[in-house]
Amino acid sequence: MDLVIQGKWALVCAASKGLGKGCAQALVREGVNVVITARGDEALQKTAAELRQINPQVQVRAVAGDIGQAPSRAQALAACPQVDILVNNAGGPPPGDFRQWDRDTWLAALDLNMLTPIELIKEVIGPMAERGFGRIINITSMSVKAPIDILGLSNGARSGLTGFVAGLSRNSEFASRNVTINNMLPGMFDTERLQKTLVQWATQSGDTLDHVIQARRRTSPAHRFGTAEEFGAVCAFLCSAHASYINGQNILLDGGAYPGSF
């Protein structure tokens, strides 16, 4: 299927590895030019080289920096001639016991996982509407729909973003101009983030890491973790011309683990 986004420009945050990288790979395969960001320059440049090999016809620009900081956001935006597609993504806050988190810890989580995406949306949504095309994807977490006990910081900050997007996506000033905003809620995908969480679970339970991994795999009817490539493929479709009537949705990707009907 031709997604009809060849030649568009995308800004993909936290794209040096994991789910952000999977999204960048899928977009590049569709002929989308990308600006990718991440804090670590070495890993970022390596990913940029890999993306250029996937599709030599597209432009790939790498901007190292902390997307949670205003100067880094400005540099990333400046590197993108126009942002037709925005993929908001950032490393999740650490797991733990909420009784050990002070106010600064909470503010850091809110700033990175709620306010930073909102700041980027604010910068790009007007020009998107003027051009008559825009796709905004926020990578959040299944914890928005099914909160995870040790991920309280993520539960709170990402739920705040979800509520904001629910209102903004239904603003006809943007929706009527072919600008959509959707959230992707990953379950357990085989990423570095998941590996750290599994270690935390093993430490808290006193169980072996291998046993925890096997037990968590069995919580999905698929009996496996998802892959970044699978995630990226869904992202690319939501960014396509064919997804113009999908707006304001929370797309849960968890292999069927969520037990509810709605």
C-alpha positions in Angstrom: 0.0 0.0 0.0 1.3 3.5 -0.9 0.9 5.6 2.2 1.1 8.8 0.0 3.5 10.5 2.3 6.6 10.4 0.1 8.6 13.6 0.3 7.0 14.7 3.6 9.2 15.8 6.5 9.0 14.2 9.9 10.5 15.1 13.2 11.0 11.9 15.3 12.1 12.4 18.9 14.2 9.9 20.9 14.8 8.0 17.7 18.3 6.6 18.2 16.9 3.3 19.4 13.7 1.5 20.6 10.3 2.5 19.4 11.4 5.9 18.1 13.9 4.3 15.9 11.2 1.8 14.7 9.0 4.7 13.7 11.8 6.5 11.9 12.7 3.3 10.0 9.1 2.8 8.8 8.7 6.5 7.7 12.0 6.4 5.8 10.9 3.3 4.0 7.8 5.3 2.8 10.1 8.0 1.4 9.7 10.5 4.3 12.6 12.8 5.0 13.4 12.7 8.8 15.0 14.7 11.5 15.8 12.5 14.4 16.8 13.5 17.9 18.3 11.8 20.9 20.6 12.8 23.7 23.5 10.4 22.8 25.2 11.7 19.7 27.1 8.5 18.9 24.0 6.2 18.9 22.1 8.9 17.0 24.7 9.2 14.2 24.8 5.4 13.9 21.0 5.3 13.5 21.1 8.1 11.0 23.6 6.1 8.9 21.3 3.0 9.1 18.3 5.1 7.9 20.2 6.4 4.9 21.0 2.9 3.9 17.4 1.9 4.1 16.4 4.6 1.6 19.2 6.6 0.0 16.6 8.8 -1.7 15.5 10.6 1.5 17.2 13.2 3.6 18.1 12.1 7.2 19.3 14.8 9.6 20.4 14.0 13.2 20.2 16.6 15.9 21.7 15.5 19.3 20.2 17.1 22.4 17.7 16.7 25.2 14.3 17.3 23.7 13.1 18.3 27.1 15.2 21.4 26.9 14.0 24.5 24.9 17.3 25.1 23.1 17.4 21.4 21.9 13.7 21.7 20.7 14.6 24.8 18.8 17.6 23.2 17.1 15.5 20.1 16.1 12.7 22.3 14.7 15.2 24.5 12.8 16.7 21.4 11.1 13.3 20.4 9.7 12.3 22.6 6.7 8.7 21.9 7.6 7.2 19.5 10.1 4.5 17.5 8.3 4.7 14.7 10.8 5.7 14.9 14.5 6.4 11.9 16.5 6.6 12.9 20.1 8.7 10.4 22.2 10.9 10.6 25.3 12.4 8.2 27.7 10.0 7.4 30.5 10.6 8.4 34.1 12.1 5.7 36.3 10.0 3.1 38.1 9.8 3.1 41.9 7.9 3.7 45.1 5.9 7.0 45.0 6.8 7.6 48.6 10.4 8.1 47.6 9.6 10.8 44.9 9.8 14.5 45.9 8.3 17.4 44.1 11.2 17.9 41.8 11.0 14.3 40.6 7.3 14.8 39.7 8.0 18.1 37.9 10.8 16.5 35.9 8.4 13.7 34.8 5.6 16.2 33.9 8.0 18.4 32.0 9.4 15.6 29.8 6.4 13.4 29.3 3.6 16.0 29.2 4.8 19.5 28.7 7.6 18.9 26.2 5.2 17.2 23.7 2.7 20.0 24.2 5.4 22.6 23.4 6.3 20.8 20.2 2.7 20.5 19.2 2.3 24.2 19.8 5.1 25.0 17.4 4.0 22.8 14.5 0.2 22.6 14.5 -0.5 26.0 13.1 1.7 25.6 10.0 0.3 22.1 9.5 -3.2 23.5 9.4 -2.2 26.2 6.9 -0.7 23.6 4.6 -3.7 21.3 4.9 -1.8 18.3 6.2 -0.4 17.2 9.6 0.1 14.1 11.6 1.0 14.2 15.2 1.8 10.9 17.1 2.5 10.8 20.8 4.1 7.7 22.0 2.8 7.2 25.5 2.2 3.9 27.3 -0.3 1.2 28.0 -0.1 2.5 31.6 -2.4 5.3 30.5 -5.2 2.7 30.0 -4.0 0.0 32.5 -1.8 1.7 35.1 1.3 -0.2 36.4 2.0 0.1 40.1 5.7 0.9 39.9 5.3 3.4 37.0 3.4 6.0 38.9 5.4 8.9 37.4 4.6 7.6 33.9 1.0 6.9 34.8 0.5 10.5 35.9 2.4 12.5 33.4 1.3 10.5 30.3 -2.3 10.6 31.4 -2.1 14.3 31.6 -0.9 14.5 28.0 -3.7 12.1 27.0 -6.3 14.4 28.5 -4.9 17.4 26.7 -4.7 15.7 23.4 -8.3 14.5 23.8 -9.5 18.1 23.7 -7.0 19.5 21.2 -7.6 16.8 18.6 -11.3 17.7 18.5 -10.7 21.4 17.8 -12.2 21.9 14.3 -9.7 24.6 13.6 -7.2 21.8 13.1 -9.2 18.7 12.5 -11.0 20.3 9.5 -7.7 21.1 8.0 -6.5 17.5 7.8 -4.4 17.6 11.0 -4.8 14.6 13.2 -3.4 13.8 16.7 -3.3 10.3 18.0 -1.6 8.5 20.8 0.2 5.1 20.5 0.1 3.1 23.8 2.8 0.5 23.7 2.6 -2.6 25.9 5.6 -4.7 26.4 8.0 -4.2 23.5 11.5 -5.6 23.4 13.4 -2.3 24.2 16.0 -1.1 26.5 13.3 0.6 28.6 11.5 -2.7 29.1 14.7 -4.5 30.1 15.3 -2.0 32.9 11.7 -2.4 34.1 12.1 -6.1 34.1 15.2 -5.8 36.3 13.3 -3.6 38.6 10.4 -6.1 38.9 12.9 -9.0 39.5 14.7 -7.0 42.2 11.4 -6.1 44.0 10.1 -9.7 43.8 13.3 -11.4 44.7 12.8 -13.6 41.7 15.3 -14.4 38.9 15.3 -12.1 35.9 14.7 -15.0 33.5 11.7 -16.2 35.4 10.3 -12.6 35.4 10.8 -12.3 31.7 9.0 -15.6 31.0 6.2 -14.7 33.3 5.7 -11.3 31.6 5.7 -12.8 28.2 2.9 -15.1 29.2 0.7 -12.1 30.2 0.3 -11.5 26.5 -1.9 -13.9 24.5 0.9 -13.7 21.9 3.3 -15.1 24.5 6.0 -12.7 23.3 7.1 -9.1 23.4 6.4 -6.8 20.5 9.1 -5.5 18.2 10.0 -1.9 17.3 9.4 -2.8 13.6 5.8 -3.7 14.3 5.3 -0.6 16.3 6.8 1.6 13.5 4.6 0.1 10.9 1.5 1.2 12.8 3.0 4.6 13.3 3.6 5.0 9.6 0.0 4.1 8.7 -1.4 6.6 11.2 0.8 9.2 9.5 -0.5 8.3 6.1 -3.0 9.9 3.8 -5.3 6.9 4.4 -5.6 7.7 8.2 -7.1 11.1 7.8 -10.3 10.0 9.6 -8.5 8.6 12.6 -8.2 11.4 15.1 -8.0 11.7 18.9 -7.6 8.0 19.4 -5.5 6.0 21.9 -4.1 3.1 19.9 -3.2 0.2 22.3 -0.5 -2.1 21.0 -0.1 -4.9 23.6 -0.6 -8.2 21.8 -4.1 -8.4 23.4 -2.9 -8.2 27.0 -5.5 -5.6 28.1 -8.4 -7.6 29.5 -11.2 -5.1 29.0 -13.8 -4.7 26.2 -13.3 -0.9 25.8 
